[in-house]
């Protein structure tokens, strides 16, 4: 199965690329245009900029990664498109709105797509989130109580 995965430098994209060892990988080092000559059975679009801030603190990379990149990736020929979005899509924050726009781009550009909104990602290579911090704290407490 010809597969393209975006965001493979870290997090979920990196983990998925290890599960699909023969996949093509779209990272910050290459351009979506480089993949237009291929037709993929599956594109998994994980690349994202996560910025939990207000409008005064937002960086342009939020829109470059979450909106503009999505607009280019959907142009790559494919049979199935999976977008890794976020439960923050429903929030009226810069990040939430950027994820909502990405979902609209996928919905309107792809005939066969799936949008996933994970509440949290846990595992090696994942960015630290509240759940992981809680587990780390519990482990710290357990070690110090047990010994």
N, C-alpha and C positions, 0 to 999 in steps of 0.2 A: 504494500500500500504506500503510495507516494504521499509523504506527510511533510508539512512545513510547520514549525513551531516558532513563535516569536517570544522574545524575552528570555532567552536561554542562558543569560549570564548568571542568573541566580533565581532563587525562589522556585515557584511551581514550574516555570518554563524549563529551568535546568533539570529538575526532577523528571518531568515528562520527556525531555530529550534523551534521558538515560533509559527510559522505558521503550523508546522508539530509536534504537541505535543507528538506523540508517536514514533518519529524518534530515531534512534540510533545516538549517537554523538561521533565523533572522535576528541579528543583534544590532547594537548601535554602530558596529563596524561596517555594516553593509546596508544597501538601500533596497526597499521593496521592488524597485524596478529591475533589479538583478534576477528576480524570480519570475518575471512575467513570461519568459519563454517556456516555462513548465506548466503542466496542468497537474494539480494535486487532488488526490482523493480526499484529503483532509487537511485543513488549516486549523491549528489551535492558536488563537491569538491571546497570549498571556502578557505581553509587554504592557507596562503601565507605569505611570508616575503617581505615587501615592503622596498626596500633600493634604494633610488635615489642618487647614488654616482658613482664615477669613480672606476676603477679597484683597485686603491691603497686603497680605503676606504671600499671595500666590505668585508662582514662578511660571514663565512661559513654557517650561518643559512639561508642565501638567497638560497643556493643550496639545503640544507637539506629540507626546506619547499617547495620550488617551483619545484624542480626536483626529488630528491630522494623520497620524500613522494608521489608525483604523481605516480612514478614508482611502489610503493607498493600498493597504493589505487586502481589502475586499475586492480590489481590481485584479488581483492575481487569480488566474483561472483555477477553479476548485469545484468539487462536487459537494463537499460538506464543510461548513464553517462553524467553529466553536469559539465563542467569545467568553473569556473569563472576565466577568464584570465584578460587581460588588453590591452588597446589601445597602451600601451608602448611596446607591443610585436614587433612592427615594428622598435623600436629603437635599435641601436647597443650599448646599455649600459648593465652592468651586469644584472640589473633587466629585461630589455627587452629581452635579450637573454635567461634568465632563464624561462621567460614566453613562449617564442617561443619553447624551448625544451620541456616544459610541454605539449604544444599543440601537438607536434609531437608524444610524448609518448601516449597521448590519441588517436590521429588519428590512430596510428599503433597498438594499443592494444585493442581498443573497436570497436565493430561492430555497435553499436547504440549510438551515442554521439552527444552532442551539445557543442560548445565553445561559450561563451559569453564574449565580450570585453567591459565592461562598461567604459564610459569615466570618470565617477565620481559616487560616491555613496553618497547619501544624506539621513539623517534621524538619529533618536536617536541611539546612540551607534556606529555610523560610525566614522572612524578616521577623524580628521579635514583635510579638503582639501581647495583649493583656493576658490571654490564656497561658502563653508560654512563660510569662513573668510570674504568674500565679503558681504554675508547676515548679518553677525554679525556687520560689520562696518556700513552697511546701517541702521540697526536697532538702533545702537548707535547714529548715526547722526539724525535719525528721532525722537528719544526720546528727544534729546537735543534741537532740533529745535521746536518741538511741545510743550515743557514745558518750 
